[in-house]
Amino acid sequence: MAHSSERADTVFVGGRVFTGAGPVPVDAAVAVAGGRIIAVADVGTVRALTGAGTEVVDLEGGLLVPGFQDAHIHPVMGGTQMLGCDQSEQTTAEGCLDVVAQYAKDHPDVAWIRGGGWSMDCFPGGTPTRSMLDAVVPDRPVLLVNCDGHGAWVNTRALEIAGVDRHTLDPADGRIEREADGTPAGTLHEGAVELVARHVPVATEDETYAGLLAAQEYLFSLGVTGWQDAMIGSFHGYPDNLPVYLRAAREGSLLARVVGALWWDRNRGMEQLPELEERRRIGQAGRFAATSIKIMQDGVAENFTAGMLEPYLDSCGCSTGNSGLSFVEPGLLKEAVCALDRSGFQVHFHALGDRAVREALDALGEARAANGANDHRHHLAHLQVVHPDDIARFAELGVAANIQPLWAAHEPQMDELTIPFLGAERAAQQYPFGDLRRAGAHLAAGSDWSVSSPNPLWGIHVAVNRAAPAQELPEGETYPPFYPEQALTLAEALTAYTAGTAWVNHLDDVTGTVEVGKYADLVVLDRDPFTRPADEIGDVRVRRTYVEGRLVFDANTTAPTASTD
């Protein structure tokens, strides 16, 4: 379809287009002018819109898709980590320690060694020790946040500075791993991280600003043109990132479209609502808008803090009596969600265990009963375990399922640190994407980077195959599909990463599909995954990324072209 006789700035020919308006790509060409799509039509019609200054992009048999949008991500943290002591590429304890040792050697004047990205499956029981760090950095404090952000690894010097010893009690929202005599062993879970983190010099605004721009460049290289930042606030030694986003937006260096989810302080109550409303008022500039609220209702299954309806099991398969945490008391949660909904906020939940999912849905049901239906597009992220009775409630309440597909696969952290402690019945209720889709839930997709890779094509690969791409596995390793009845089709997974997140971010009127009148946020893939076996989806690469018709990444250049001129 073409609605313009103006000359195109750019046209895309020589491949198919996944418009998002249907389940399969179409044989069409696309024309762009003034940052918007002016034609999706046959090649002849589009060629007629070209002129002397038109750039003709040959898709070379690849696929043109809408720009990917990540529904739950932490780019400032991820980008800052990339520029610091980054362990995210390591797969062994030795590799993690080598990174720390090299960073300490290269930065002899840094008072605290900060960074992170380590994965629990690199260490026995998922809990690295202070003695490991002491062996490589004995004289300076070290605090390394793990890849999921729910724990940290510290050395003895850090514990000494923080005054954390065998007499220190576990906080209500966390746990200290301990040696036999009660001495902290070196791993801190959830709220216990703050016992040490409050002593760490906070990263500067310039450091986090550089991290945001590094993250944007990296995300553009993966075809990600927009996202929802799931944590606007301060966290584990990172400063408040709201000023960082506003600076980037006002300086014109933030090219992506971003919704920010303001952090709900679980240690406070309703008195913080006026502050959040003020942060929303000042928190909008350029392509950034802080219009959502993030409530972290529980932790993660690997450290037994995800909120479960029934207790975790021990290594012998017996009940432990521990059902995880509810960071916000359910009664307060209902009161808060009703007030936030009434104030016009979208609510973005971290809800990983089946009890946390139910508590969030109950709170949203209470808000709908109190305030009536609206278009806030609330959503629950992660959804590792969802009780079958709650599947249909997503569509009934108009609540989006914000899924992180890359996690729905067998790998060591799942098979060794999760499934044995959930038991067979609950394990089979993990990441029920197919059931949610069949029940009519709106699906949006994201990565939770820096927890895991932000590559949407790898996430799509897992959503379709319920198995990790080869690039995510140790060399030569293979695993069976992870509850394959919960797989999505390629079109469903691709839509969740495009139109699905655009809808959650209230940007579906201008992005998320390739249609006339919408912004030209577009990605050129090097091949058409619809014509290839499903187990090759993870091999697909991004050739070019455009935001509003502007080329921001070209795989043929040495670096992404995200300049601000």
C-alpha positions in Angstrom: 0.0 0.0 0.0 1.3 3.5 -0.8 -0.2 6.8 0.4 2.3 9.2 -1.0 3.6 10.7 -4.2 6.6 12.3 -2.5 10.2 11.1 -3.3 11.6 8.5 -1.0 14.7 9.0 1.0 15.3 5.3 1.2 13.8 2.2 -0.4 14.2 -1.4 0.6 14.0 -4.0 -2.2 15.2 -7.5 -3.0 13.7 -9.4 -0.1 10.5 -10.0 1.9 8.9 -7.9 4.6 7.5 -9.1 8.0 5.0 -6.3 8.4 3.5 -7.6 11.7 0.1 -7.2 10.2 -0.1 -10.9 9.4 1.5 -14.2 10.3 3.8 -14.5 7.3 6.2 -12.1 5.5 4.9 -10.5 2.3 6.6 -10.0 -1.1 6.9 -6.3 -1.1 9.2 -3.3 -1.1 9.2 -0.4 1.3 9.8 3.3 0.8 10.7 5.8 3.6 10.6 9.6 3.6 10.9 12.1 6.4 11.5 9.4 8.9 8.2 7.6 8.2 7.1 4.7 6.0 5.4 6.0 2.9 4.8 2.8 0.9 4.7 -0.9 1.4 3.9 -2.1 -2.1 5.2 -4.0 -5.1 8.6 -3.2 -6.4 7.4 -1.2 -9.3 5.3 1.2 -7.2 8.1 1.7 -4.8 10.7 2.3 -7.5 8.5 5.0 -8.9 9.0 6.9 -5.7 12.8 7.0 -6.1 14.8 10.1 -7.3 18.4 11.1 -7.7 18.9 11.3 -3.9 17.2 8.1 -2.9 19.2 5.4 -1.3 18.3 1.9 -2.6 19.0 -0.8 0.0 19.1 -4.3 -1.5 17.9 -6.8 1.1 19.8 -9.5 -0.9 17.2 -12.1 0.0 17.1 -11.1 3.6 14.1 -10.0 5.7 13.0 -6.5 6.6 11.3 -6.4 10.1 10.1 -3.8 12.5 12.7 -2.6 14.9 12.9 -4.9 17.9 11.7 -3.5 21.2 12.8 -4.9 24.6 10.0 -4.9 27.2 12.3 -5.4 30.3 15.9 -4.4 30.2 18.6 -2.5 32.2 20.8 -0.8 29.7 22.5 1.7 32.0 23.6 -1.1 34.3 24.6 -3.3 31.3 26.5 -0.6 29.5 28.3 0.5 32.6 29.2 -3.1 33.4 30.6 -3.5 29.9 33.0 -0.6 30.5 34.1 -2.0 34.0 35.0 -5.3 35.6 32.7 -7.3 33.3 32.4 -11.1 33.9 29.3 -11.6 31.7 31.2 -13.6 29.1 32.8 -16.0 31.5 31.6 -19.6 31.9 33.8 -20.8 34.7 34.9 -19.7 38.2 38.5 -19.5 36.9 37.4 -17.2 34.1 35.6 -14.9 36.5 38.6 -14.7 38.8 41.0 -14.0 35.9 38.8 -11.0 34.9 38.9 -9.6 38.4 42.6 -10.1 38.7 43.3 -8.4 35.4 41.0 -5.5 36.2 42.7 -5.0 39.6 46.1 -5.0 37.9 45.0 -2.6 35.2 43.4 -0.2 37.8 45.8 0.0 40.7 44.4 3.3 42.0 40.7 2.2 42.1 39.6 2.1 45.8 36.8 -0.4 45.2 36.7 -3.1 42.5 33.2 -2.8 41.2 31.4 -4.7 38.4 29.7 -8.0 37.9 27.9 -10.2 35.5 29.0 -13.6 37.0 26.6 -16.5 36.6 25.6 -18.7 39.5 26.2 -21.9 37.5 29.9 -21.1 37.4 30.2 -21.9 41.1 29.3 -25.0 43.3 25.8 -24.4 44.6 25.7 -21.0 42.9 27.6 -19.4 45.8 31.1 -18.1 45.2 33.3 -17.5 48.3 35.2 -14.5 49.7 38.4 -16.7 49.9 38.3 -17.0 46.1 38.3 -13.2 45.7 40.9 -12.8 48.5 43.3 -14.9 46.5 43.3 -12.4 43.7 42.5 -9.1 45.5 43.5 -9.3 49.1 44.0 -5.7 49.9 41.1 -3.8 48.3 37.3 -4.3 48.7 35.5 -6.0 45.9 31.7 -6.1 45.2 30.5 -7.9 42.1 26.8 -8.1 41.4 25.7 -11.3 39.7 24.2 -11.4 36.3 20.6 -11.5 37.6 21.0 -8.5 39.9 19.7 -10.6 42.9 23.0 -11.2 44.6 26.6 -10.1 45.0 30.0 -11.6 45.6 32.3 -9.8 48.0 35.8 -10.4 49.5 36.8 -10.2 53.1 38.0 -6.6 52.9 34.6 -5.5 51.7 32.9 -7.3 54.6 35.3 -5.7 57.0 34.6 -2.2 55.8 30.9 -2.8 55.9 31.2 -4.3 59.4 29.4 -7.4 58.3 30.4 -10.4 60.4 29.0 -13.6 62.0 27.0 -11.4 64.4 25.2 -9.6 61.6 21.6 -10.7 61.2 20.0 -11.4 57.8 17.9 -8.5 56.7 14.1 -9.2 56.3 14.5 -9.1 52.5 17.7 -11.0 52.0 20.1 -13.7 53.2 23.9 -13.9 53.9 25.5 -17.2 52.9 27.6 -18.3 55.9 30.5 -20.6 56.8 30.0 -23.2 59.6 30.7 -20.7 62.4 28.3 -18.1 60.9 31.0 -16.0 59.3 29.8 -14.5 56.0 31.0 -16.8 53.2 31.1 -14.2 50.4 27.7 -14.4 48.7 24.9 -12.0 49.6 21.4 -12.5 48.4 18.7 -9.8 47.7 18.5 -7.1 50.4 21.7 -8.4 52.0 23.7 -6.9 49.1 22.9 -3.4 50.5 24.8 -4.2 53.7 27.9 -3.8 51.6 26.7 -1.8 48.6 25.9 1.2 50.8 29.6 1.6 51.4 30.7 1.5 47.8 31.4 4.8 46.1 28.5 5.5 43.7 29.4 5.6 40.0 29.4 9.1 38.6 26.9 10.5 36.3 29.5 10.7 33.5 30.3 7.0 34.0 26.7 6.0 33.8 26.0 8.3 30.9 28.9 6.7 29.0 27.3 3.3 30.0 24.0 4.3 28.5 25.5 5.4 25.2 27.6 2.2 25.0 24.5 0.1 25.7 22.5 2.0 23.0 25.3 1.3 20.5 25.3 -2.4 21.4 21.5 -2.7 21.3 21.4 -1.0 17.9 23.8 -3.7 16.6 21.2 -6.3 17.6 18.3 -4.4 16.0 16.8 -3.1 19.2 15.4 0.4 18.6 13.3 0.9 21.8 12.8 -0.6 25.2 11.3 -0.3 28.7 14.0 0.3 31.3 12.8 -1.8 34.2 14.6 0.1 36.9 14.7 3.9 37.0 16.3 4.7 40.3 19.5 3.9 42.3 20.6 0.3 42.8 23.6 -1.6 44.2 26.1 1.2 43.8 24.6 2.7 40.6 23.2 6.2 40.9 19.8 7.4 40.0 19.6 6.9 36.2 16.7 9.3 35.6 19.1 12.3 35.2 21.2 10.2 32.8 18.3 9.5 30.5 17.1 13.1 30.6 20.5 14.4 29.8 20.8 12.0 26.8 17.3 12.8 25.6 17.9 16.6 25.9 21.3 16.4 24.2 19.9 14.3 21.4 22.1 11.4 22.0 19.2 9.1 23.0 18.0 7.9 19.7 16.0 4.9 20.9 12.5 5.2 22.2 12.4 4.5 25.9 9.8 4.2 28.6 11.2 4.3 32.1 9.8 2.3 35.0 10.3 4.2 38.2 11.4 2.1 41.1 8.9 1.4 43.9 10.9 1.4 47.2 9.8 -1.8 48.9 11.1 -0.5 52.2 8.6 2.4 52.2 4.8 2.7 51.8 2.2 5.0 50.3 4.1 8.1 51.3 6.3 7.7 48.2 3.5 8.2 45.8 3.8 12.0 45.5 7.5 11.7 44.9 6.9 9.2 42.1 4.3 11.6 40.6 6.8 14.4 40.6 9.5 12.2 39.0 7.0 11.3 36.3 6.3 15.0 35.8 9.9 16.0 35.3 10.9 12.6 33.7 9.9 13.2 30.1 12.0 14.6 27.4 12.7 13.8 23.7 12.3 10.0 23.2 12.2 9.2 26.9 9.2 9.1 29.2 9.1 7.8 32.8 5.5 6.8 32.9 5.6 3.3 34.4 6.2 2.0 38.0 8.4 -1.1 38.7 7.4 -3.2 41.7 9.7 -6.1 42.5 7.4 -8.6 44.2 9.8 -11.5 44.7 13.3 -12.7 44.1 14.6 -15.6 41.9 14.2 -19.3 42.1 17.9 -20.1 42.2 18.4 -18.6 45.6 15.0 -19.7 46.9 13.6 -16.1 47.1 11.0 -16.3 44.3 7.6 -16.3 46.0 6.0 -19.7 45.7 2.6 -21.1 46.7 4.2 -24.2 48.1 7.7 -24.6 49.8 10.9 -25.3 47.9 12.3 -28.8 48.1 15.7 -29.7 49.5 18.3 -31.9 47.7 16.5 -35.0 49.0 13.1 -33.9 47.6 11.6 -33.0 51.0 9.8 -29.8 51.8 12.0 -27.1 53.3 9.3 -24.9 54.8 10.7 -21.9 52.8 8.3 -20.5 50.2 10.4 -17.5 49.2 9.7 -13.8 49.7 7.0 -11.3 49.1 8.9 -8.0 49.1 5.7 -6.0 49.3 3.1 -7.3 51.8 0.0 -8.3 49.7 -2.3 -5.9 51.5 0.0 -3.0 50.9 0.5 -4.2 47.3 -3.2 -3.9 46.6 -3.4 -0.5 48.2 -0.4 0.7 46.2 -1.5 -0.7 42.9 -5.0 0.8 43.3 -3.4 4.2 44.0 -0.9 4.0 41.1 -3.6 2.9 38.7 -5.8 5.7 39.8 -2.9 8.2 39.3 -2.5 7.0 35.7 0.7 5.0 36.1 1.4 1.7 34.3 2.5 -0.9 36.8 5.4 -3.2 35.7 5.8 -6.2 38.1 8.8 -8.4 38.7 6.8 -11.6 39.4 8.7 -14.8 39.0 7.1 -17.4 41.4 3.5 -18.6 41.2 2.6 -16.8 44.5 4.1 -13.5 43.3 2.2 -13.8 40.0 -1.0 -14.4 41.9 -0.4 -11.5 44.3 0.2 -9.2 41.4 -2.9 -10.4 39.5 -4.9 -10.0 42.7 -3.7 -6.5 43.1 -4.5 -5.6 39.5 -8.0 -7.2 39.9 -8.5 -5.0 43.0 -7.5 -1.9 41.0 -9.9 -2.7 38.2 -12.7 -3.2 40.6 -11.9 0.1 42.4 -11.1 2.3 39.4 -12.7 0.6 36.4 -11.1 -0.6 33.2 -8.5 1.7 31.6 -5.7 1.7 29.0 -2.6 1.7 31.3 -1.4 -1.7 29.9 0.0 -3.1 33.2 2.3 -6.1 32.8 4.0 -8.9 34.7 7.6 -9.7 33.8 9.5 -13.1 34.0 6.6 -15.5 34.9 8.9 -18.4 35.6 6.2 -20.4 37.4 2.5 -19.6 36.7 -0.2 -21.7 38.4 -2.6 -23.1 35.8 -5.5 -21.4 37.6 -4.0 -18.0 36.8 -3.3 -18.4 33.1 -6.7 -17.1 32.0 -6.6 -14.1 34.3 -4.1 -12.3 32.1 -6.6 -11.8 29.3 -9.5 -11.3 31.7 -7.7 -8.4 33.4 -6.1 -7.0 30.2 -2.7 -7.6 31.7 0.3 -8.3 29.4 2.7 -11.2 29.9 6.2 -9.8 29.7 8.3 -12.8 28.8 12.0 -13.4 28.7 12.2 -16.3 26.3 15.9 -16.9 26.5 15.4 -18.5 30.0 13.0 -21.2 28.8 15.6 -23.8 28.0 17.5 -26.6 29.7 21.0 -25.5 30.8 23.0 -26.0 34.0 21.4 -23.2 36.0 18.0 -24.6 35.2 18.8 -28.3 35.5 21.1 -28.1 38.6 19.9 -25.1 40.6 16.2 -24.9 39.8 14.3 -28.0 38.7 15.4 -30.2 41.6 14.2 -27.7 44.1 10.8 -27.1 42.4 9.9 -30.7 41.8 8.4 -32.2 38.6 4.9 -30.7 38.8 6.0 -27.1 39.3 8.9 -27.5 36.9 6.4 -28.3 34.2 4.6 -25.0 34.9 7.7 -22.9 34.0 7.5 -20.2 31.2 4.1 -21.2 29.9 4.2 -19.0 26.8 2.0 -21.3 24.7 -0.7 -21.5 27.3 -0.7 -17.8 27.9 -1.0 -17.2 24.1 -3.8 -19.7 23.7 -5.6 -18.1 26.6 -5.6 -14.7 24.8 -2.9 -13.0 26.8 -1.0 -10.1 25.2 2.6 -11.1 24.9 5.5 -8.7 25.1 9.1 -9.9 25.1 12.4 -8.7 26.5 15.8 -9.9 27.7 16.4 -8.5 31.2 19.9 -7.7 30.0 22.4 -7.5 31.7 21.0 -10.7 33.3 21.2 -12.4 29.9 21.9 -11.7 26.3 19.8 -8.9 24.8 19.9 -10.5 21.3 16.2 -10.7 20.3 17.0 -13.4 17.7 18.4 -15.7 20.3 15.3 -15.1 22.5 13.1 -15.8 19.5 15.1 -19.0 18.8 14.3 -20.2 22.3 10.6 -19.2 22.2 10.2 -21.3 19.0 12.5 -24.2 19.8 12.4 -24.2 23.6 16.1 -24.9 23.4 19.1 -22.5 23.5 20.9 -21.6 20.3 24.3 -23.3 20.0 26.0 -19.9 20.7 24.6 -19.9 24.2 25.8 -23.4 25.1 29.2 -24.9 26.0 30.9 -26.3 22.9 29.5 -29.6 21.9 26.7 -29.6 24.5 23.1 -30.3 23.5 19.9 -30.4 25.6 16.3 -31.7 24.8 13.5 -29.2 24.3 12.2 -27.6 27.5 8.5 -28.4 27.7 8.0 -28.0 23.9 4.2 -27.8 24.2 4.8 -24.2 25.4 6.6 -23.1 22.2 5.5 -20.1 20.1 5.4 -19.9 16.4 8.1 -17.7 14.7 5.5 -15.1 13.9 4.2 -15.0 17.5 7.7 -14.7 19.0 8.7 -12.0 16.5 5.5 -10.1 17.1 6.1 -10.2 20.9 9.5 -8.5 20.3 8.0 -5.8 18.1 4.3 -5.0 18.1 3.9 -6.6 21.5 6.4 -4.3 23.3 5.3 -1.3 21.3 1.8 -1.9 22.7 3.0 -2.1 26.3 5.0 1.1 25.7 1.9 2.9 24.2 3.9 3.3 21.0 1.8 0.9 18.9 0.3 3.9 17.0 3.7 4.9 15.6 6.0 1.8 15.8 6.0 -2.0 16.0 4.8 -2.8 12.5 5.9 -2.0 9.0 2.9 0.1 7.9 2.4 3.3 6.0 2.5 6.3 8.3 4.6 4.7 11.1 8.1 5.7 12.0 10.8 3.9 9.9 12.2 2.0 12.8 13.4 -0.9 10.7 15.9 -3.8 10.8 17.5 -5.7 7.9 18.2 -9.3 8.6 20.8 -11.2 6.6 18.5 -14.0 5.9 14.8 -14.9 6.1 14.2 -17.2 9.0 10.7 -18.1 7.7 12.4 -20.0 4.8 14.9 -21.9 7.0 14.7 -24.6 9.7 13.6 -23.4 13.1 16.8 -24.5 14.7 18.8 -22.0 12.6 17.0 -18.9 13.9 19.8 -18.2 16.3 22.2 -17.9 13.3 20.4 -14.9 11.9 22.3 -11.7 12.1 21.4 -8.0 11.8 22.8 -6.2 8.8 21.4 -2.7 9.3 19.3 -0.9 11.9 17.3 2.3 11.3 15.6 4.6 13.8 13.1 7.0 12.2 14.7 6.4 8.8 18.2 7.1 10.1 20.9 4.5 9.8 22.2 3.8 13.3 24.0 0.5 12.7 25.6 -1.0 9.6 27.4 -4.4 10.0 29.6 -3.5 7.0 31.2 -0.6 9.0 33.7 -1.1 11.8 31.4 0.5 14.4 27.7 1.4 14.8 27.0 4.8 13.3 25.0 6.2 16.2 26.4 9.7 15.9 24.4 12.7 17.3 25.1 15.2 14.6 
